[in-house]
Amino acid sequence: MTSLYLIVAFLALAVWPKSRKLALHFLPWVLFAVCYDCMRFYPNYLVNDIDIQGLYEAEKSLFGITAQSAQELAAVADGSHTMTPCEYFSVHHCPAADFMAGVFYLCWVPVPIGFALYLYIYKEYEWFKRFSWAFLIVNLLGFVGYYIHPASPPWYVAQHGFIPIFNTPGNTAALGRWDAMTGLPIFHALYGKNANVFAAVPSLHAAYMLITTFYAISSRRKISMVFIFSIICLGIWWTAVYTGHHYIIDVLLGILTALTGVALWEIVYRTTRNKQLRKIHKHD
């Protein structure tokens, strides 16, 4: 239903001559929201099998930590002596880290959107276009990845084991500690509306701030902005693993998705722009 409202609003703006330019500027964001919303109508686990144990074992083989204490051994889902980093953090955590994890994760979507609005408000239309379309392409690549390889997040294994349970509701995982600490059920509200928990690979949490940081650097924003974006980016990567929402593998694939999407878009953008410039020179 959200998709329908967005489409109607976009068409209304596009039809009216005075707002048509505004509608076209924000077309990538409308397409992103519509595509994201539409995935709920045909879940990825109806297309391919869900990877639960394979991803878990791959994480342990690459980044496994030897469990030593009884508490650590109890956290290992398959009963072995090797923990995933997520299982390690489920035992070893502290209030300060819990608080910062929540702060970082709350920046996931608002900061990229805020950066886009900043570029638009200050009439940096060319950079706004480049950032917006790159953001869309990275998301589309990520969505395709969800359908090619449906995968469970670490918290699912901790709570449900290796058996796929369709229509499993979203879960705050370790971010629930932030809600409890602050008395603000923000993550409970956000993840309670999660339509499909089997969309962990690639991690778009890892991708969003990397795209934002890249375009902050490319558009020569102030060093303070670039520094803050970089800290948030690294913080989100750490939080994804610390809170049990993503494996390190998910994060690395999210980074790869961001780099691939940005590279593809920049090739298209620069090729198109060079053709336009050549046409202008010919007329001159």
Backbone torsions as a table, in degrees:
resi	resn	phi	psi	omega
1	MET	NA	-37.0	177.9
2	THR	-58.8	-40.4	179.7
3	SER	-59.8	-42.0	-179.0
4	LEU	-62.7	-43.9	178.7
5	TYR	-61.2	-43.2	-179.6
6	LEU	-64.2	-42.5	-179.7
7	ILE	-64.5	-44.0	179.2
8	VAL	-62.6	-44.6	179.4
9	ALA	-63.1	-42.7	179.9
10	PHE	-63.6	-45.3	-179.5
11	LEU	-63.8	-38.2	178.6
12	ALA	-62.0	-42.0	178.3
13	LEU	-70.3	-37.2	-177.0
14	ALA	-70.6	-32.6	-178.5
15	VAL	-71.9	-38.3	-178.3
16	TRP	-76.3	120.4	-175.3
17	PRO	-54.1	-38.0	-176.4
18	LYS	-70.4	-22.2	-178.9
19	SER	-113.0	3.5	-176.8
20	ARG	-62.5	-41.8	-179.5
21	LYS	-63.1	-41.2	177.9
22	LEU	-60.8	-44.2	-179.5
23	ALA	-61.1	-43.6	-179.1
24	LEU	-67.4	-35.6	176.8
25	HIS	-60.1	-40.8	-175.0
26	PHE	-96.7	11.8	178.0
27	LEU	-55.4	-44.4	179.3
28	PRO	-57.7	-37.4	-178.6
29	TRP	-72.5	-35.8	176.1
30	VAL	-65.5	-44.5	178.8
31	LEU	-62.1	-41.0	177.6
32	PHE	-59.2	-49.7	-177.2
33	ALA	-64.4	-40.6	-179.2
34	VAL	-66.7	-45.4	179.7
35	CYS	-62.1	-43.1	179.2
36	TYR	-62.0	-44.4	-177.8
37	ASP	-67.4	-36.2	-176.4
38	CYS	-69.8	-21.2	-179.3
39	MET	-63.6	-22.3	-179.8
40	ARG	-69.9	-21.9	-177.0
41	PHE	-77.8	-24.9	177.9
42	TYR	-141.6	88.3	-174.8
43	PRO	-59.1	150.4	-177.6
44	ASN	-64.6	-26.3	-178.6
45	TYR	-73.9	-5.5	172.3
46	LEU	-86.3	-11.0	-178.8
47	VAL	-98.3	-46.6	-179.2
48	ASN	-137.6	162.1	179.7
49	ASP	-68.0	150.3	-179.8
50	ILE	-83.0	129.6	176.0
51	ASP	-89.9	111.4	178.4
52	ILE	-114.1	-60.4	-175.5
53	GLN	-77.6	-35.7	-178.2
54	GLY	-61.4	-44.4	178.9
55	LEU	-66.8	-39.8	178.2
56	TYR	-60.5	-46.3	-179.2
57	GLU	-69.1	-35.5	177.3
58	ALA	-64.3	-40.3	177.7
59	GLU	-61.7	-43.1	-179.7
60	LYS	-67.8	-36.9	-179.0
61	SER	-68.6	-30.6	-178.4
62	LEU	-91.9	-39.0	-172.0
63	PHE	-130.0	20.9	-175.3
64	GLY	-62.2	147.6	178.2
65	ILE	-122.4	132.1	-179.2
66	THR	-70.0	124.0	177.1
67	ALA	-77.5	134.3	-176.5
68	GLN	-119.8	-45.6	-177.7
69	SER	-86.9	166.0	178.5
70	ALA	-62.4	-36.9	179.5
71	GLN	-65.7	-39.9	178.4
72	GLU	-66.9	-44.0	179.1
73	LEU	-61.7	-35.8	179.8
74	ALA	-68.2	-23.0	-178.1
75	ALA	-83.9	-11.6	-177.1
76	VAL	-79.9	120.9	-172.0
77	ALA	-66.8	-34.0	-175.7
78	ASP	-98.2	7.7	176.3
79	GLY	76.0	9.2	179.5
80	SER	-85.5	-171.6	179.1
81	HIS	-103.4	12.0	-179.5
82	THR	-117.4	128.4	-178.7
83	MET	-102.2	150.3	165.3
84	THR	-79.5	159.0	175.6
85	PRO	-55.5	-35.4	178.7
86	CYS	-63.4	-41.9	177.8
87	GLU	-65.6	-36.6	177.1
88	TYR	-61.5	-44.8	-179.2
89	PHE	-72.2	-21.9	176.8
90	SER	-67.4	-22.2	177.4
91	VAL	-96.9	-40.2	-175.1
92	HIS	-107.5	96.4	178.2
93	HIS	-146.3	165.1	-179.1
94	CYS	-147.2	159.0	-176.9
95	PRO	-57.5	-40.0	-178.7
96	ALA	-63.2	-44.3	178.9
97	ALA	-67.6	-38.1	177.7
98	ASP	-60.2	-42.8	-178.7
99	PHE	-65.4	-48.0	-178.9
100	MET	-64.9	-34.9	178.0
101	ALA	-60.0	-43.7	178.5
102	GLY	-64.4	-41.7	179.0
103	VAL	-61.7	-45.8	-179.6
104	PHE	-62.5	-45.4	-176.0
105	TYR	-69.1	-26.4	177.2
106	LEU	-70.5	-16.0	178.8
107	CYS	-85.4	-8.7	-169.6
108	TRP	-51.2	-53.7	-179.2
109	VAL	-99.2	-42.9	-176.8
110	PRO	-57.3	-38.5	-177.3
111	VAL	-68.0	-48.0	175.6
112	PRO	-58.4	-41.7	178.4
113	ILE	-65.8	-41.7	178.1
114	GLY	-61.7	-39.6	178.7
115	PHE	-65.2	-40.9	178.0
116	ALA	-61.9	-45.0	179.4
117	LEU	-64.9	-37.2	176.7
118	TYR	-59.1	-47.3	179.7
119	LEU	-62.9	-39.5	-177.9
120	TYR	-70.9	-46.1	-177.6
121	ILE	-61.6	-37.9	179.6
122	TYR	-89.1	16.1	172.9
123	LYS	59.4	31.8	172.4
124	GLU	-88.8	63.2	-169.0
125	TYR	-64.0	-36.2	-179.0
126	GLU	-67.4	-43.6	177.6
127	TRP	-69.8	-34.7	175.6
128	PHE	-60.3	-44.8	179.4
129	LYS	-63.2	-46.0	-178.1
130	ARG	-62.4	-44.5	179.8
131	PHE	-66.1	-44.6	-175.1
132	SER	-64.9	-45.0	-179.7
133	TRP	-70.9	-35.1	175.2
134	ALA	-62.9	-42.3	178.7
135	PHE	-59.5	-43.5	179.4
136	LEU	-63.9	-47.4	-176.9
137	ILE	-62.6	-42.1	177.7
138	VAL	-60.8	-42.2	178.4
139	ASN	-63.9	-42.4	179.6
140	LEU	-63.2	-40.3	175.5
141	LEU	-61.6	-42.1	178.3
142	GLY	-63.6	-42.7	179.4
143	PHE	-62.5	-41.1	176.6
144	VAL	-61.1	-41.9	177.5
145	GLY	-59.9	-37.2	178.1
146	TYR	-59.6	-40.2	-177.4
147	TYR	-80.1	-32.0	177.3
148	ILE	-69.2	-39.7	-174.1
149	HIS	-138.8	76.3	174.8
150	PRO	-59.1	133.7	-175.8
151	ALA	-146.4	148.4	-179.4
152	SER	-89.2	150.4	174.2
153	PRO	-78.7	164.4	-179.8
154	PRO	-57.4	-38.8	-177.6
155	TRP	-63.0	-28.6	179.5
156	TYR	-64.0	-44.3	178.9
157	VAL	-61.9	-41.7	-179.4
158	ALA	-63.0	-33.1	-174.8
159	GLN	-98.5	-31.6	-173.0
160	HIS	-122.5	-4.6	-178.8
161	GLY	77.5	-147.6	-172.7
162	PHE	-106.6	13.8	178.8
163	ILE	-96.4	124.8	179.0
164	PRO	-70.6	130.1	176.6
165	ILE	-121.9	105.8	-178.4
166	PHE	-64.4	153.7	179.4
167	ASN	61.2	25.8	174.3
168	THR	-63.9	128.4	180.0
169	PRO	-68.7	156.7	177.9
170	GLY	-64.2	162.8	-175.6
171	ASN	-143.2	141.7	179.4
172	THR	-72.8	-20.0	-173.4
173	ALA	53.0	-136.7	-175.9
174	ALA	-71.3	-12.7	176.2
175	LEU	-67.8	-14.6	174.7
176	GLY	-61.6	-26.3	177.6
177	ARG	-66.9	-32.6	177.5
178	TRP	-67.3	-43.8	177.4
179	ASP	-58.3	-46.0	-178.7
180	ALA	-66.2	-38.0	-178.2
181	MET	-67.0	-42.4	-174.7
182	THR	-92.5	-16.6	-175.5
183	GLY	76.0	13.2	-179.9
184	LEU	-113.5	111.2	-176.2
185	PRO	-80.0	48.6	-175.2
186	ILE	-67.2	-50.8	-177.1
187	PHE	-70.3	-31.2	174.7
188	HIS	-61.5	-42.0	179.0
189	ALA	-68.3	-40.8	-178.5
190	LEU	-67.2	-50.0	-175.1
191	TYR	-81.7	-17.3	175.1
192	GLY	-67.1	-21.3	-180.0
193	LYS	-97.7	4.5	-178.7
194	ASN	-66.3	119.1	-173.8
195	ALA	-78.1	-26.9	-175.8
196	ASN	-147.7	113.6	-177.7
197	VAL	-83.0	-9.8	-177.0
198	PHE	-93.0	42.8	178.5
199	ALA	-128.6	61.5	-175.1
200	ALA	-100.8	-16.2	-176.5
201	VAL	-124.2	120.9	-1.1
202	PRO	-81.5	167.1	178.3
203	SER	-82.9	107.5	175.7
204	LEU	-75.6	-16.3	169.7
205	HIS	-57.7	-40.9	-178.9
206	ALA	-72.9	-25.2	-173.4
207	ALA	-82.7	-40.2	-168.1
208	TYR	-59.0	-50.3	-177.1
209	MET	-73.8	-23.0	175.4
210	LEU	-67.9	-42.3	176.3
211	ILE	-61.5	-45.5	-178.2
212	THR	-61.7	-44.6	179.5
213	THR	-64.9	-40.8	179.4
214	PHE	-58.4	-46.2	-177.6
215	TYR	-77.9	-23.2	172.0
216	ALA	-66.2	-40.3	177.7
217	ILE	-70.4	-46.5	-176.6
218	SER	-62.5	-37.3	-178.7
219	SER	-87.6	6.3	175.4
220	ARG	58.4	50.2	173.5
221	ARG	-71.8	171.0	179.5
222	LYS	-60.0	147.1	-178.5
223	ILE	-59.8	-31.4	178.7
224	SER	-64.4	-40.8	178.4
225	MET	-65.7	-45.7	179.6
226	VAL	-60.8	-41.1	-179.9
227	PHE	-63.6	-46.3	-179.9
228	ILE	-63.0	-44.9	178.7
229	PHE	-60.8	-40.1	-179.1
230	SER	-64.5	-42.3	178.5
231	ILE	-63.5	-43.8	179.0
232	ILE	-62.9	-41.9	179.8
233	CYS	-59.2	-51.4	178.8
234	LEU	-63.5	-37.9	179.7
235	GLY	-63.8	-38.9	178.7
236	ILE	-68.5	-40.1	177.0
237	TRP	-59.0	-45.5	179.3
238	TRP	-65.5	-44.3	-177.5
239	THR	-61.7	-39.5	-179.1
240	ALA	-54.9	-40.2	-179.8
241	VAL	-83.6	-43.5	-177.4
242	TYR	-58.8	-37.6	-175.8
243	THR	-92.3	-0.7	177.9
244	GLY	79.6	19.0	178.5
245	HIS	-89.7	-23.7	179.1
246	HIS	-147.4	148.9	168.5
247	TYR	-78.9	163.8	175.0
248	ILE	-60.6	-36.2	177.8
249	ILE	-58.2	-43.9	178.9
250	ASP	-59.0	-44.4	-178.4
251	VAL	-63.7	-45.2	179.7
252	LEU	-62.6	-40.2	178.1
253	LEU	-69.6	-31.5	174.8
254	GLY	-65.5	-41.2	176.8
255	ILE	-62.8	-44.8	178.5
256	LEU	-61.7	-39.9	178.2
257	THR	-62.6	-43.2	178.9
258	ALA	-62.4	-46.8	-178.8
259	LEU	-64.0	-40.6	179.8
260	THR	-66.0	-46.4	-179.3
261	GLY	-62.7	-44.3	178.7
262	VAL	-63.9	-43.3	-179.8
263	ALA	-62.0	-44.9	179.6
264	LEU	-61.6	-46.1	-179.3
265	TRP	-64.5	-43.8	-178.2
266	GLU	-64.3	-34.1	175.4
267	ILE	-63.8	-46.7	179.0
268	VAL	-63.0	-47.0	-177.7
269	TYR	-60.9	-49.1	-175.3
270	ARG	-70.6	-35.2	176.9
271	THR	-64.2	-46.0	179.5
272	THR	-63.9	-43.5	-179.6
273	ARG	-64.8	-40.2	178.7
274	ASN	-64.4	-38.0	176.9
275	LYS	-63.7	-41.8	179.1
276	GLN	-64.8	-40.9	179.4
277	LEU	-65.5	-38.5	178.3
278	ARG	-64.7	-37.5	177.8
279	LYS	-64.6	-40.6	179.4
280	ILE	-63.7	-43.3	180.0
281	HIS	-64.7	-34.8	179.0
282	LYS	-65.3	-41.0	179.7
283	HIS	-68.3	-30.3	178.5
284	ASP	-72.1	NA	NA
